[in-house]
Amino acid sequence: MPEKFDVKQGTLALMILRTLDVLGPLHGYGVARRIEETSKNRITLNYGTLYPALLKLEQEGFIKAEWSQSENNRRAKFYALTASGRKQLAREARDWNRTADLIAAFLAPRRESQ
Amino acid sequence: MKYLRAALARLAGFLTGHRRDDELRAELESHLEMETAENLRRGMQPDEARRRALIASGGLGRAAEAVRDQRGLPWVDGLAADIRYALRALRRTPAFTAVVVITLGLGIGANTAIFSVVRGVLLKPLPHRDGDRLVYIRHSMDGPGGANVAFSVPEVRDFRDGAK
């Protein structure tokens, strides 16, 4: 069983935006599956984490939701990225990469010692 | 902009969100069904498939509660619930309620009365033009009726001219 992480505040939003960017309009189940797969099952999302995050993104205008027919003829609510969501994704991805680079530089093995 | 938009959405959710409870339930239920179907496809028995899906969901009721908190203004809901609870508690203990009401009433009343006097006497300017330049003059002498002797009009004019 792989080690589980808690999803850090704010990173789930980025994962959702990216998932919708890659896969196009998707229902909550699809988003959860994709995030779990991409994380190699280190993340499991229960509904109480996923749906409030989706709603928050919808309230901020980054995604929009619409009921329609799923691939196997079930009715499901599909979420899609909006134009401002696409911009937000670019902005957040850039910020995240910068932060990661910065922290990586600090955590790099010390060269001068020994 | 993002915050304004989110705040408006939350206000709208607070006012009309309860109408979307059915929709929310349908959405969570459809997720559960898809997860169950996936478990069936992996070869589980129907009961087991549904049970596993429910465990993975973390509870539909809890999820609905979390979404409701995100949808509306949970602190307003909380405040309203607290006020209702307080009123009910007060109704159960009328003697205590009476003591509290009387204490608060007297306290507020006494403060209001004292402040009214302080304001009239000390804080409010006199109701005349240049109220701060108004003076009270008086003189007295020994003997009966001499405690406060009136001034004649020319005397008052002299004082006024001399005060400039």
Interface residues (C-beta under 8 A of the other chain):
Chain A: H27 G28 Y29 A32 R33 T44 N46 Y47 G48 T49 Y51 P52 L55 K56 E58 Q59 E60 G61 S70 N72 R74 R75 A76 K77
Chain B: K2 R5 A6 A9 R10 G13 E23 L24 A26 E27 L28 S30 H31 E33 M34 E35 A37 E38 A56 S57 G58 G59 L60 R62 A63 E65 A66 V67 D69 Q70 R71
